[in-house]
């Protein structure tokens, strides 16, 4: 059956859950629950487009069947924070099994300098380098759709998470279905996402008070901002989404059950590593697995 599929490879914020040496309810429960452990944020779209390549990417891809790795043929980096791109070196081996001679990497134009400075030895800037480097550099401009196979269209939108460079959220559309993915999110005009069925949003903090108390942006990064989950729910209802899923889960000190109870919204779900969202064609069903 034709369907738009999003698979979560990682669902933590910038540091995995459980945290070292922490015995809070969240970390304690995560050690025992079947889906409690969370690694840095990453997703696969339709098994072929990898979004974000953090420090856990080798471990995340190693959980997949080997034959699934050969299906990955495009990479998107939402922004150059370490938890979103610093595992790129671990993906060089994909070239050996990919159907493409090099794997394109899309990233916001104003973030490429940071990616380039860390991984220039892996990334070709012109065709003459394709035989020596596994990846090819591609610019991604906000609001300009990227077209892929079988009618898949991904449109990057600025989530205003950072000021020194752009952070992209991804409007993902195929088969008449739509999903917006933004693991680091501050705001977008809700009108830009009219008719989006599923929102996948930032779960770094539960409340604004918690965000103000615990988050200190790095001075060289500008004011990195995360919309708290309770406000994200309000924004999601303004958009009119049928389902709101939180990823990039931070160290909030609550078990998943306690967090869902605090959110207290029937359209809300917490993502976990390995979870998939399936949106079948010609059908209104939203399947979580």
N, C-alpha and C positions, 0 to 999 in steps of 0.2 A: 504494500500500500504506500502511495506517495504521501510523505509527511515531512514537515519541517521539524528537525530534531536538534535539541541543545543538550549536550551532556556535560555535567560539571565534573571537571577533573580535580579542582581545588576550590575551597569555599571559605578559607580563613582570611583575616585581614593580613597585615604585613608580617605578623609572626604566627606560626601554627598554634593550634589548640590540640592537646593541652600544653600549657606553658611549663617550662622547667621548674621543678620544685614547688609548684603551686598546688595547694589543696583546697581551693575554692570549690563551690558546688559545680561550677561549669567544668573545670579541669578534671575533678574527680569523676564526674559522670561520663566525661568523654573517654576516659580510659576503659570504661566497662560497656558503654553502649555500642551496638553494632555499627552505627554510622557516626560515632562521637568524634573521632579524630578528624581534624580539618587541616588541610595543607593550603599553600598560597594560591590565589585565585587564578583559574584558567578554565576555559570551556572549549569543547569541540562542536562545531556547527556541521550538521549532516556528515559527520565522521571525517570530513576533509579539510575544514578550515579551523586552524588552531588559533585561539585568541589568548594572548599573553603567555609568556614563557618565563615564569619565576624560578627561584632556586630549587623548587621541588619538581620541576618538570620531568626530569629523568625518572624519578620514582613514580610519578603520575602515569606517564606513558608506559612504564614497565608493568602496570596493572592491566593493560590492554592486551588482547591476543596479538601475537607478532604480525599476523597478516593484516591487522587493522592499521598498523603503523604505515604501511605502504599507501594507504588511502589519503594520508595527510599531504596536501600539495600547496597550501597557501597558509601564511602566518600573518596575523594582525597583532600589533603591539599598541595597546590603547594609550600608553604614555610611559615615559622613561623613569618611573620609580622602580627601585631595585626589585620589589616583589612582583613586577610585571615583565621584566625583560632580562634579568641577570642569569637566567639559565640557558641562554641562547646557544652557548658553546656545546651543550649536551645534545643539541638537535642536528649537529653537522652530519651525523650518520644517516639521517633520513634520506639524504640525496641518493644513496646507493639503492634504495628501494622505491623511490618516488617515480611516478610516470613522467615527471618533468625533468629537464636537464639541470635546472636550478629551481629552488623554491623561492617564490616572491615573498618579501616581507613588506607589509604595508604599515606605516606609522605616520602620525601627524608630522607635517613638514617641519614645524618648529621644534620637534623632539629628536630629529635625526642626528643632530650634532653629538648628543650624549650617547646614543646607540653606536654611532660611527666611531667615537673615541674609544669605546670599550671593545668593539668587535669588528674593526676594519678588516682584519685578516680573514674574516669569514664572508664578507659581503662584497659582491661585485657591483660596481657602479656603471659598468658598460659591458657590452656583449663579449668583448675580447678577453674578459676575466672569467667567463663562465666555466672554462675548463679547470680553473684553479680554486674557485670559491663556491661553496654550496648554496649561498643565498644571493638574491638580487634585490637591490634597494628600490622601493616604490613609495612615492609620496601619497599621503591620504589627506584630502582637503575636506574640511567640515562642510557638510551639506551637499557634497558631490557623491552621488551613488556609485558603488562598485558593483558591477554585474559579473556573476559567476554562472556556472553550468546550471541547466534545468530551471532557469527563471529565478534563481536566487539573487536577491539584491540586498546589499548591506550599505546603509547610509550612516556615516559617522556624524555625530552631533556633539558639540562642546558641552561638557557637563559642569564647567566652571569649578572643577575641583582644585585646579592649580592656576597660577597667574603667570609664572615665568615661562611655562610652555602649556600647550593644550592637552587636555585629557578628553579622549573620545569615548562617548557612549555609542552603542551600535543599534540602529533600527534595522531589524532583520525581517525580510519579507519574502515569502514564497508560497505558491499554491493558494493565494488569497488569504493566507494567515500572516500574523505579525506578532513580533516580540521585540521589546527594547531591553538591551543588556547594558548596565552601567554599574560595575562593581565599585567604582569610586565616583560618587555623585554629590553635587551640591544643588544645582537647579538647572532646569530647562523650562522655557515657556510651555505650559501644558498644552497649548494649541498646536505645538509642533508634533505632538504625538496623538492627535485625534484618531480614534478608532483602533489604537493599539490594544491587543487582547491581553497580553501578559507583560508585566513590568518586572525586571530583575534588578533590584536596587541595593544600595550600600547598607550593610548592617554593622558598620564599625561601632556605632553607639546607639543606645536606646533613647536617651533624652538629650535635649540641648544642654541641660545643666551638666550632664556627664561629659559631653563633648568639650564644653568650655573648661571643665576641671582637669581632664586627662590628656587633652591633645595640645601639644606645643609644636607649631610648624617650624621646620628648619628655616633659618633666615635666608638661605640661598634659594629656597624653593618658592618664596612668596607665601601667601596664606593658603595652604592646602586646607580644603574644607570638606566636611562630610555631613550630609543631611541625616540627622538622627532618624531612627526607624519610625518613631511615633509621628514625626512630621512627614516622613516618606509615605506613610499610609494615607495621611490627609491629601498629599499631593497626588498619590495614585488614584484616589477616588475622584479628584478633580479631572484627571485625565479620562476616567471612565473605564479603567482596566478591569477585566473580569477576574484576574488573578494577579497577586503581588507576591513575589518571591524575594527573600533577602539572602544575599550572599556576602562575601567579604566580612564574615562575622568576627567581631572584635571580642576582646576579653571583657565581657560584661558581667561576669561572675554569677550568671544564672544558668541553670540547666536549660536544655531546649524546651522542655515542657513548661518550665517557669516563664521562659521568655515568650512563648506562644500565649500563655495565660495573661501576661502583661500587655501584649499587643491586642488581644481580645478582638480579633476581627476574622470573620469566617472566610474571607478571600485571601488571607495571609498564610504563607508557608515559609519555612526555613529550608534553604537548599542544604544538601550534604554531599560530600565527595562521592562520586559515582551516580548521583541522581540524574535522571533525564526528564526533559519536558518534550512531549511529542504533540504536535499540532497536525492532525491528519487533514489531507486535502478534502475540500467539499464537505466539510463536517464542522460543527461547532464545538466538538469535544476537545477538552484540554486534559491530556493524560500525564500524570506524574508517576515516575517509576524509579 
